[in-house]
Amino acid sequence: MIQIDLKQIPTKTGVYLFKDKKGNILYIGKAVNLRERIKNHLKSNNPKIIELIKSVNNLEYIVLDSEAEALLKEAELIKKFDPPFNQLLRDDTQYFYVGFTKEKFPKVFITHQPQKYNAEFIGPFTEGSALRKILKILRREIPFCTCLKNHRGVCLNASLGLCYGWCCGENELGDEKLYSENIKKIKRVLKGNLRKIKKELIDELEKALNADNLEKAIKIKKEIQAINKILEHTNLIKEISEEQERLNRIKILKDLQVLLKMDKMPNIIEAYDISHFVGNYKVGIMVVFKDGIYSKKDLRKFRIKTVMKPDDPKMIYEVLKRRFNHPEWGIPDLILIDGGKIQFSFANKAIKEAKLYNVKIISVAKPRGLLYYDENKKPIPLSKLPQNLANFIKLLDKITHRKVINYHRKLRENKWLNL
């Protein structure tokens, strides 16, 4: 294991690379304070980070002048080297990508799943909120369209000056060259080297002024101002210590305990979801979260056996009945169901039949955003809950939904491959 003299590491913003003895890059990260971030890695109790540090033989770092540069440099290096521990340490969260649709006036959007779209992508990025802030700053001076659906009339963004409106159904005769230049500038910024871009813009500004092209000079000046705002922006990198993350999770679990009037915190949560294709390839999944953290080894998959027609509530009932036949898996404190009132009722039925009266159930109804938690009470809108608690419930539901979709997709793919 590498011995690191923390005093030799600067307390500046930058990107760091952990390498093995052969020089292979194991992990790439960014930090507002390189010394503190690496110190946290060395003191971590996370088994995955301990495994990483044991494999590290060399540390390199790149000092940068701003959080935005660190964010963009990290994305560039992760894409180039695809380090194994970057995937491992992200648990079940996915990277962010900025997409550009392939059309006359490309639309710009952020997604977790680039494989779903026929578009050009830049990424991966680890901070979705930071990415949105950068695009928001750029858009004020370099307008672009985000309307992924066709529509008639001028959109709100066009009326606010954030979009030219050429994407709107009645306004397609726009300046394609101007818009193309804007898209190129957005891509260049997202690919990094902001200071080089800024220097080139300053050179362009001087040429425009010398040529008395005031209109072009004003436009370039606004673009320079946008770059400056990005370079000056702070709080783009989320740096929370493991201890603070643990305390945040405890606070959320306590809020959940109070909401559901539980005797103790729900330290073990099981989340369930169903997927099928018009009643075929029917599957269910059980995803376990311990102390608010996804537990990969406890994942359980189910092939639906007794429900022949599309009926998600009955499928939930079957999965829970089969799950309760395995007391060796332990008993959860809380069960989360993806679905509305009917799914909630069928899950309650399974709980009562198993005589697990101390196990609480909640159900998330999308897209209305309602939380069912008591048979005798109306559901609570997630928007009425503390934001951290609502986000936590949504995240658990999202992870579970992604797991069941992946299982269902692999099942169908294997079926076709074996024909």
N, C-alpha and C positions, 0 to 999 in steps of 0.2 A: 504493500500500500504506500502511496506517495506521502512524503513528509513535506508539508507546506509551511513556510515562514510567512504568517499572515502580515507581519510588519512590512514585508517587501511588496505587498499587493496594494495598489493605490485605492483611495476611498472615492474614486471617480466613477462616472457612468461608463458603461461599456459592455462588451460581449466577452464571454469566457468559453474556453474549449477544454474539456477533459479528454485525455488521450491514453491509450494503453501503451505497453512497452514497445509495440511494433509501429507506433505512430498513428494507429487508427483512431479516428475521432469517435468517442463513446457518447458524448453529450455536449450540446451547445446551449448556453443560456445567456440571458441579459440581466443587467442589474443597474439600479441607480447608484448603488455603492458596491463596487466589486468585492472589497474586503469583507464587508458584512455578509454579503450573499454567499461567498465561498465559506466563510466561517460557519454559517448556518448549515451548509451541506456537511461540513466536517463533524458538527455536533448533533446531526440528525439521528432520530431514533426510528425513522422510516426504513423498514427492511430493504426496500428497493434502492434507496439512496445509499444505505450501508453497502449493499452489493456493488453499486456503482463505484463508490470510493475505494473499495477493495481492489477493483480492476484498474484504477487510474495509476499511471506511471509518470504522467507529465501534464502540466497545466500551462495553457497559453491564454492570454487575454488581449483584447484590443480596446484601448481607451478611446472614447468618443465624446463629443462635446454636448450632446443632447440626448434625451430619452427617445426622441423620434428616430435619430440615427441608429441607436442601439436596437430599437424595435425592427427597423428595416434591415439592418445588417444581420440580425439573428435569423430573419426569414430567408435572406439570401443564402446564408451558410447552411441552414437546415435543408433547404431545397437541394443544394449542391452535394452535401455529404450524407444526408439521411441517417443520422446517428441512431443506433439501436435503442439507447436509453431514453431518447426524446419521446419515442412512442410508449415505452414501458412506464415512464414516470407521469405520463398524462392520464393514466388510468383509463376512464372511458370517455373523456372529453375529446372532441375532435378539433382539428385545426380550422382556421378561417381562411377563405380564399376570396379575392376580388375578381369578379367575372365581368367580361365585356362581350356582349352578344355580337354575333356576326351578321350585321345588317348595315344599311346605309347610315343610320344614326345609331351607333351602338348604345345599348343601355348598360349602366354600371350597377352591379349588385354584389352583396356579400353572401356567401353560403358556406355550409359545412360539407356539402356533398357536390363537388364539381362534376362527378361522373353523371349526374342527372341532366346536365345541360350541354347543349351544343354551343360552346362559347370558349373564348380564350381566358386563361386564368393566371393570376399572379399570386404567389403564396408559396408555402404555408405561413400564416401568421398565428401567433399564440395569444394575442390580445384583441378580442373582437371590439371591445369598447374603445380602445385606442385607435383601431383602424377606422371606426366610424367618426371619431373626432378629427382625424387627419382628412378624411374625405369631406367632412362638413366644412372644414377650413378652406380646402381647395375649391369647393363648389361655389363659395361666395364670389370668387374672382375668376374661376375657370368653370363656367356652367356645363353641366352634363345631365343626361336624362336617366331616371331610375324607374320609369313606368314600364314594368314587365308585361302589363296587359294592354291591349289596344283599347283606345278610347276616342271619343269624339270631343271636340272643343278643347279649349286651353286648360291645361292642368294647373293645380294650385302652385306647384313649384315654378312653372313658367311665369305665373302672375307675381311671384316673389323674386323673380330674376335669377333663380337657381337653375333654370333650364330655359333654352331658347324657345321651346314650344314646338320645335320642328318634328318631334316624335308624335305630336297630337294628330289625330286622323285628318283634320282639315288644314294642317299647316306643314305638309311634307316637303314643300318647295323651299327648303332652307339652304344655308351656305354649307355644303358638304365639306369643303376644304377647311373652313374655319373650325367646324365641329371635329374633323379628323385631327387637326392640330391640337385641339383641347384634349382629346383622348390620348394622343401620344404623350402629352405633358403629364397627364395623370399617371400613365404607365411608368414614365421615367421616374417620377417621384416615388412611386411604390417600389421600384426596383432599387432605390437607395441613392447614395452619393448626393445628398441635398446641396452640399456646399459647392460641388462642381456645377450643378444645375444653376445655383444662384449666381456663380461667377459668369457663366455663359449668358444668363439673362441680363446681368449688368453690362456686359459687352454689347448685347443687342440693344439695350436701352441707350447706350452712348451713340451707337450708329444711327438709331432712330432720331435722336436729338440733333445729331450733326446733319441729318438729311431733312430736318424740319418736319418730320412726320410725327406731329404731336399726338394724333389719335393712336398710333401704334405705341408711342412712348408711354402714354397713359395706361394702355393695356398691359404692357410689360411691367410697369411700376407696380400695378396691382398684383401681378403674379409674383413679383419679388416680395411684396408684403405678405402674401400667403405663405411663401417659403419661410420667411422670418417668423411668422406666427407659429408655424409647425416646429421650427427649431427652438423657439422659446417656450413651447408648451411643456408643462410638467404634469405629473400624475398620469402619464400615459402607461407607465409600467407599474403593475400591481405587485408590490413587495410586502407580503405578509409573512411573518415568521410562523413556523410550525405551531408554536405555542399559541399564537393569536388565532390561527386557523382552528386549532382544537377548541379554544374558548368560544369562538364564533359558533362552532357546531353544537357545543353544549348549550349555548343560549337558544339556538333554534330548537333543539330537542326539548328543552324546558318549556319553550313557548308551545310546542306541540302537546306536551304533557298537560299543560294548563287548559288548552283549548279542548282537549278530549277528556279532561277530568280523570286522568290516569293516576294510579297509585305510585308509579315510578316513570322515569324517562324511558321513551321507546328506543332503547339501545340497539335492539335487533328489529329491523323492518324488512318485511318481505313484500315485494311488489310483483303484481301479476298482469299479464296482458295476453291477448289472443290474436292470432292472425290466420287468415284462410283466403282462398281464391274462389269466390262464389260457392263456398261450402266444400271445396276440395283443398287438399294439402293442409288440413286443419292442425294447428299447433298451438300450444300454450307455453308460457315460460315463467319461471320463478327467479327473480333477481333479489339477492340479499344485500342489505346495507348494515354494516356493524359500526355503531357510533357515527353514523352518517356517511361512512365510506363504503364504496362498492367492494364486495368480497367476491372475487372471481371464482375461487374454489367452491363456493356454495351455489353457483348457478345450476339450475335444474331445468331440463327440457322435457316437454310432454307432447306425444302424438295423441290427438283426440281420438277416442275409441267408440264412445257410446252415442255421440250426437252426429246424426247423419246430414241434417240440413243446416244451413247458416243460422246459427242461434248463439250469439256470443254469451249471453247470460248463462245458458245451460252449459256451455263449454267452460266458463269460469267455475261453475259449480262442480263439474267433473274434475277439473284440475285440482281444486282445493280438496275434494274428497280423497283423491289419490295421494295428494301431498300429506294429508293427515294420517295416512296409513304408514307414515315413516316417522315415528317419534324419535328415531335415532338422529334425525336431522336437527333436533331441538325444536323448541316452541318459540315463535316470534312474540314480540310485545305488540306489534302493530302490523296490519296488513293493508297495503295500498292496491286498489283495483283501478284499472283504466276503464272508465265507463260511467254511466249515469245511475239513475234511481233503480232500474231493474237489475243491473249488474250488482249493485250494492245489496239489494234484497236477496239475490241468489247466494252471494258470498256470506251474508248473515245466516242464511239457512244452513250452509255447510258448516259454519262455525258452531252453531247451536247443536247440530247433529253430532259433532265431534266433542261436544261438551267442553269447549275451550272458552268459557265465559269471561276469562280475564284478557282475552285477546281482542283488541280494538280493531275496527275496520274503518277505512276512509276510501272514498271513491271520487275520482276526478273526471268530471264530465266536460269534454271538449266539443265544440269550440266555445261553449257558453262560459267556461271558466268557473264552474260551480264545484264546491266541495261538499259531498254527502258524508255525514259523520254520525248521524243519529236517526234511527227509524222514525222517531216521533217528532222530529224537528225539520224545519225547512233547510235546504242546503245553504251554505255560506259562499258568497262570491269570493273568489281568491283575491280580488282587488281590495276586499275589506280586511284582509289579514295583514300583519306586519310584512313588509316587502321581502325581508330575508326569509321568512317562513314560507311565503307564497312561492318565492323563487326556488327554495329547497324542494318543495313538493313538486313543482313543475319539472325540476331537474331529475328527480327520481323517476317520475312518470316518463320523461323523455328518454332516459337511459334504458328503461324497461321496454318501451315501444321500439327503440332502435334494435335492441337485442332480439326481440321476437320477429321483427321484420327480417333481420339478417338470417335467423334460423329458418324462417319460412322460405326466403329466397334461395338459400343453399339447398333446401329440400327439393324445391322445384327444379333447380338447375341440375341436381344429381339425377332426378327422374328423367329429364330430357337427355342427359348424357348417356344414360344406360339403355335408351331405346335402340 
